[in-house]
């Protein structure tokens, strides 16, 4: 993994949190039999995320899902947008056994990506990114490659450094 992070800093020094967006193009409508197992897994996977160490926030509708949000004006794209304390927290969730079990089946439900479908970026602590902001970060990553404004886990960047108190 290539990284632009310089060591680990104590959590209290961070004034930023890690935002992540990932999108997936459904092979069939959300209410189709093909996606039934995916839909059934949404609640348990969301509950795992909500309980994960370092989880801060996720985009959701009143019933707790984000399946009604759209990005790129595309009815076939599902959006997952969340904020985490740091990259290690996000990684611990992404690579947890229960999440990995669902991810192993993604090709059954979603088209193979042909461009960047995941972007990460640092947000000020307390900021909640919008789907529009997430779309802008995906476009930035697709057009410029990894930068401090939109990056991947393979090529990540350290959070902005807070100015000294004074």
C-alpha positions as semicolon CSV with decimal commas, in nm:
position;residue;x (nm);y (nm);z (nm)
1;X;0,000;0,000;0,000
2;X;0,138;0,338;-0,099
3;X;0,066;0,603;0,159
4;X;0,125;0,968;0,218
5;X;0,053;0,929;0,587
6;X;0,335;1,009;0,824
7;X;0,306;0,783;1,124
8;X;0,017;0,756;1,365
9;X;-0,094;1,057;1,564
10;X;-0,299;1,039;1,884
11;X;-0,671;1,059;1,803
12;X;-0,717;1,377;2,006
13;X;-0,488;1,562;1,765
14;X;-0,717;1,496;1,470
15;X;-0,952;1,772;1,372
16;X;-1,064;1,574;1,067
17;X;-1,245;1,249;1,005
18;X;-1,240;1,018;0,703
19;X;-1,534;1,032;0,463
20;X;-1,588;0,746;0,221
21;X;-1,825;0,692;-0,067
22;X;-1,874;0,374;-0,261
23;X;-2,128;0,324;-0,533
24;X;-2,250;0,013;-0,709
25;X;-2,451;-0,037;-1,028
26;X;-2,734;-0,283;-0,971
27;X;-2,781;-0,560;-1,227
28;X;-3,156;-0,561;-1,167
29;X;-3,402;-0,343;-0,973
30;X;-3,363;-0,338;-0,596
31;X;-3,692;-0,525;-0,546
32;X;-3,597;-0,806;-0,788
33;X;-3,542;-1,164;-0,668
34;X;-3,177;-1,135;-0,778
35;X;-3,109;-0,865;-0,516
36;X;-3,317;-1,023;-0,237
37;X;-3,012;-1,157;-0,049
38;X;-2,837;-0,821;-0,081
39;X;-3,142;-0,636;0,054
40;X;-3,170;-0,888;0,339
41;X;-2,805;-0,821;0,431
42;X;-2,844;-0,442;0,446
43;X;-2,981;-0,428;0,800
44;X;-2,723;-0,658;0,955
45;X;-2,431;-0,492;0,771
46;X;-2,553;-0,144;0,866
47;X;-2,583;-0,258;1,228
48;X;-2,222;-0,385;1,215
49;X;-2,106;-0,049;1,082
50;X;-2,306;0,146;1,339
51;X;-2,147;-0,058;1,621
52;X;-1,793;-0,054;1,479
53;X;-1,516;0,117;1,670
54;X;-1,441;0,444;1,493
55;X;-1,774;0,467;1,309
56;X;-1,905;0,826;1,313
57;X;-2,200;0,860;1,069
58;X;-2,363;0,718;0,759
59;X;-2,608;0,856;0,506
60;X;-2,950;0,708;0,569
61;X;-3,319;0,763;0,520
62;X;-3,565;0,753;0,810
63;X;-3,591;0,372;0,793
64;X;-3,214;0,337;0,829
65;X;-3,116;0,258;0,469
66;X;-2,965;0,472;0,192
67;X;-3,125;0,292;-0,103
68;X;-3,334;0,595;-0,199
69;X;-3,037;0,825;-0,258
70;X;-2,899;0,861;-0,610
71;X;-2,576;0,989;-0,757
72;X;-2,491;1,093;-1,114
73;X;-2,869;1,106;-1,179
74;X;-2,856;0,730;-1,226
75;X;-3,140;0,515;-1,090
76;X;-2,920;0,205;-1,111
77;X;-2,647;0,331;-0,875
78;X;-2,668;0,269;-0,503
79;X;-2,474;0,502;-0,274
80;X;-2,295;0,420;0,051
81;X;-2,160;0,732;0,220
82;X;-2,010;0,732;0,568
83;X;-1,763;0,905;0,801
84;X;-1,505;0,726;1,017
85;X;-1,259;0,834;1,286
86;X;-0,965;0,723;1,071
87;X;-0,856;0,485;0,796
88;X;-0,777;0,205;1,041
89;X;-1,134;0,210;1,172
90;X;-1,275;0,193;0,821
91;X;-1,039;-0,091;0,729
92;X;-1,131;-0,289;1,041
93;X;-1,497;-0,276;0,939
94;X;-1,443;-0,337;0,566
95;X;-1,225;-0,642;0,631
96;X;-1,436;-0,785;0,915
97;X;-1,559;-1,138;0,844
98;X;-1,931;-1,053;0,825
99;X;-1,877;-0,762;0,585
100;X;-1,636;-0,966;0,373
101;X;-1,891;-1,247;0,344
102;X;-2,137;-1,006;0,184
103;X;-1,869;-0,844;-0,034
104;X;-1,771;-1,182;-0,176
105;X;-2,113;-1,197;-0,340
106;X;-2,113;-0,846;-0,494
107;X;-2,069;-0,974;-0,852
108;X;-2,402;-1,157;-0,818
109;X;-2,579;-0,825;-0,762
110;X;-2,368;-0,548;-0,914
111;X;-2,194;-0,474;-1,243
112;X;-1,816;-0,491;-1,257
113;X;-1,682;-0,135;-1,220
114;X;-1,519;0,029;-1,521
115;X;-1,410;0,344;-1,334
116;X;-1,346;0,455;-0,976
117;X;-1,645;0,368;-0,759
118;X;-1,484;0,438;-0,420
119;X;-1,334;0,764;-0,296
120;X;-1,202;0,877;0,041
121;X;-1,137;1,229;0,167
122;X;-1,087;1,411;0,496
123;X;-1,366;1,627;0,635
124;X;-1,362;1,858;0,935
125;X;-1,482;1,674;1,245
126;X;-1,861;1,707;1,261
127;X;-1,910;1,761;0,886
128;X;-2,164;1,533;0,717
129;X;-2,098;1,503;0,343
130;X;-2,384;1,508;0,095
131;X;-2,437;1,279;-0,205
132;X;-2,348;1,578;-0,426
133;X;-2,018;1,623;-0,242
134;X;-1,951;1,249;-0,279
135;X;-2,019;1,271;-0,652
136;X;-1,774;1,562;-0,680
137;X;-1,505;1,358;-0,501
138;X;-1,559;1,060;-0,733
139;X;-1,529;1,290;-1,035
140;X;-1,210;1,443;-0,891
141;X;-1,059;1,098;-0,836
142;X;-1,159;0,984;-1,184
143;X;-1,016;1,295;-1,351
144;X;-0,700;1,359;-1,145
145;X;-0,620;1,027;-0,980
146;X;-0,546;1,015;-0,606
147;X;-0,494;1,358;-0,452
148;X;-0,545;1,499;-0,102
149;X;-0,897;1,593;-0,217
150;X;-1,001;1,240;-0,320
151;X;-0,796;0,927;-0,275
152;X;-0,803;0,551;-0,232
153;X;-0,678;0,321;0,042
154;X;-0,398;0,213;-0,190
155;X;-0,282;0,575;-0,226
156;X;-0,400;0,760;0,082
157;X;-0,319;1,098;0,231
158;X;-0,280;1,214;0,589
159;X;-0,549;1,436;0,737
160;X;-0,483;1,810;0,741
161;X;-0,281;1,915;1,042
162;X;-0,457;2,138;1,292
163;X;-0,284;2,469;1,357
164;X;-0,123;2,490;1,701
165;X;-0,348;2,631;1,970
166;X;-0,236;2,969;2,064
